[in-house]
């Protein structure tokens, strides 16, 4: 099926339009990856099914987007567990996979296994590392102690109204305390 440009009248196929769009997206991704583009592109070659084969354009674009998400979030999941890593470890893992000169991958699990060997931080279900959780717990304990001290202070309703500058406790409803 051929389409026509309303501006210039030239004709093109849907496949040509899809190719053009995919190339634009790949150029944008190449700019995002910067100096790591060549390495990431070589990693996408690991998904070819034959020694001298190639990866379809749409599949390559999907793979590159998935790798970019890994770079953005710097965390990944494998075997039901989440881990946090950083760019240097991701780049090192991709380089290891590319240097292994393997092909025929169906998913990124091989890369994730290599990342596991680079000692990533394990994340909880809430997405926090053990250190972050212990810091949060310490803050909670600290603020909990302050809250207990404040609660232990006994004042009458009249003293409370005088401190807040209100005539009745119902005036407090709907206002910030």
C-alpha positions as CSV (number, residue, x, y, z in Angstrom):
1,X,0.0,0.0,0.0
2,X,1.4,3.4,-1.0
3,X,0.7,6.6,0.8
4,X,1.0,10.1,-0.6
5,X,2.5,13.2,1.1
6,X,0.0,16.0,1.2
7,X,2.7,18.6,0.9
8,X,5.0,17.4,-1.9
9,X,2.9,14.6,-3.4
10,X,5.6,12.0,-3.2
11,X,4.6,8.4,-2.5
12,X,5.9,6.0,0.1
13,X,5.0,2.7,1.7
14,X,4.0,2.1,5.3
15,X,7.2,0.1,5.7
16,X,9.2,3.1,4.7
17,X,7.4,5.4,7.1
18,X,7.9,2.9,10.0
19,X,11.6,2.6,9.0
20,X,12.0,6.4,9.1
21,X,10.3,6.6,12.5
22,X,12.4,3.8,13.9
23,X,15.6,5.4,12.7
24,X,14.6,8.7,14.4
25,X,14.1,6.9,17.7
26,X,17.4,5.1,17.3
27,X,19.2,8.4,16.7
28,X,17.6,9.8,19.8
29,X,18.7,6.7,21.8
30,X,22.2,7.0,20.4
31,X,22.4,10.6,21.7
32,X,21.2,9.5,25.1
33,X,23.8,6.7,25.4
34,X,26.5,9.0,24.2
35,X,29.9,7.3,24.2
36,X,28.4,4.0,25.2
37,X,26.3,3.8,22.0
38,X,28.7,1.5,20.2
39,X,28.8,-0.9,23.1
40,X,25.1,-0.9,23.6
41,X,24.5,-1.4,19.8
42,X,27.0,-4.4,19.9
43,X,25.0,-5.8,22.9
44,X,21.8,-5.7,20.8
45,X,23.7,-7.8,18.2
46,X,23.8,-10.6,20.8
47,X,20.0,-11.1,20.1
48,X,20.6,-12.3,16.5
49,X,19.6,-15.9,15.9
50,X,22.4,-16.9,13.6
51,X,26.2,-16.3,13.6
52,X,26.1,-13.9,10.6
53,X,22.4,-12.9,11.0
54,X,21.0,-9.6,12.0
55,X,18.4,-8.3,14.4
56,X,15.2,-7.0,13.0
57,X,14.9,-3.2,13.2
58,X,11.8,-3.2,15.5
59,X,13.3,-5.8,17.8
60,X,16.6,-3.8,18.0
61,X,14.6,-0.7,18.8
62,X,12.7,-2.5,21.6
63,X,15.9,-3.9,23.0
64,X,17.6,-0.5,23.0
65,X,14.6,1.1,24.8
66,X,14.8,-1.7,27.4
67,X,18.5,-1.1,28.0
68,X,17.9,2.6,28.3
69,X,15.2,1.9,31.0
70,X,17.9,-0.1,32.8
71,X,20.3,2.9,32.5
72,X,17.6,5.3,33.7
73,X,16.3,3.3,36.7
74,X,19.6,1.6,37.6
75,X,17.6,-1.3,39.1
76,X,16.6,-4.7,37.7
77,X,14.7,-7.8,38.8
78,X,15.7,-11.4,38.5
79,X,14.3,-14.5,40.2
80,X,11.7,-12.3,41.9
81,X,14.3,-10.2,43.7
82,X,15.1,-6.6,42.9
83,X,18.6,-5.1,42.8
84,X,20.0,-1.6,42.4
85,X,23.2,-1.0,40.4
86,X,24.9,2.0,38.7
87,X,26.1,3.0,35.3
88,X,29.7,1.7,35.6
89,X,28.5,-1.7,36.6
90,X,25.9,-1.8,33.8
91,X,28.6,-0.8,31.2
92,X,31.0,-3.4,32.6
93,X,28.3,-6.1,32.4
94,X,27.4,-5.2,28.9
95,X,31.0,-5.3,27.9
96,X,31.4,-8.7,29.5
97,X,28.4,-10.0,27.5
98,X,29.6,-8.5,24.3
99,X,33.1,-9.9,24.8
100,X,31.7,-13.4,25.4
101,X,30.7,-13.3,21.7
102,X,27.4,-15.2,22.4
103,X,24.2,-14.8,20.4
104,X,20.7,-16.1,20.3
105,X,19.5,-14.4,23.5
106,X,15.8,-14.2,24.0
107,X,15.8,-11.8,27.0
108,X,18.2,-9.8,29.2
109,X,18.6,-12.5,31.8
110,X,22.2,-13.3,30.8
111,X,23.1,-9.6,31.3
112,X,21.2,-9.6,34.7
113,X,23.2,-12.7,35.8
114,X,26.5,-10.9,34.9
115,X,25.2,-7.9,36.9
116,X,24.6,-10.1,39.9
117,X,28.2,-11.1,39.8
118,X,29.2,-7.4,40.1
119,X,27.6,-7.1,43.6
120,X,24.5,-5.0,43.2
121,X,22.6,-3.8,46.2
122,X,19.5,-5.9,47.0
123,X,16.3,-3.9,47.2
124,X,13.3,-4.6,49.5
125,X,9.7,-4.7,48.2
126,X,9.5,-1.0,48.8
127,X,12.6,-0.4,46.6
128,X,15.0,0.5,49.4
129,X,18.4,-1.0,50.2
130,X,19.1,-2.4,53.7
131,X,21.1,0.7,54.6
132,X,18.2,3.0,53.5
133,X,15.7,1.0,55.6
134,X,17.9,1.1,58.7
135,X,18.3,4.9,58.3
136,X,14.5,5.2,57.9
137,X,14.0,3.1,61.0
138,X,16.5,5.2,63.0
139,X,14.6,8.4,62.0
140,X,11.3,6.8,62.8
141,X,12.6,5.9,66.3
142,X,14.0,9.3,66.8
143,X,10.7,11.1,65.8
144,X,8.7,8.5,67.7
145,X,10.6,9.4,70.9
146,X,9.8,13.1,70.4
147,X,6.2,12.3,69.8
148,X,6.0,10.3,73.1
149,X,7.6,13.3,75.0
150,X,5.0,15.6,73.5
151,X,2.1,13.3,74.4
152,X,3.3,13.0,78.0
153,X,2.8,16.7,78.5
154,X,-0.6,17.0,80.1
155,X,-2.6,20.2,79.5
156,X,-6.2,21.1,79.9
157,X,-8.5,22.0,77.0
158,X,-8.5,25.6,78.2
159,X,-4.7,25.8,78.1
160,X,-4.7,24.2,74.6
161,X,-7.2,26.9,73.4
162,X,-5.1,29.7,74.9
163,X,-1.9,28.4,73.2
164,X,-3.6,28.1,69.8
165,X,-5.5,31.3,70.1
166,X,-9.0,29.8,69.5
167,X,-12.3,30.2,71.3
168,X,-13.5,26.6,71.0
169,X,-12.0,23.3,69.9
170,X,-14.4,23.2,66.9
171,X,-12.7,26.3,65.5
172,X,-9.6,24.0,65.1
173,X,-11.4,21.8,62.5
174,X,-10.4,22.6,59.0
175,X,-7.4,24.7,59.9
176,X,-3.8,23.7,59.9
177,X,-2.3,22.8,63.3
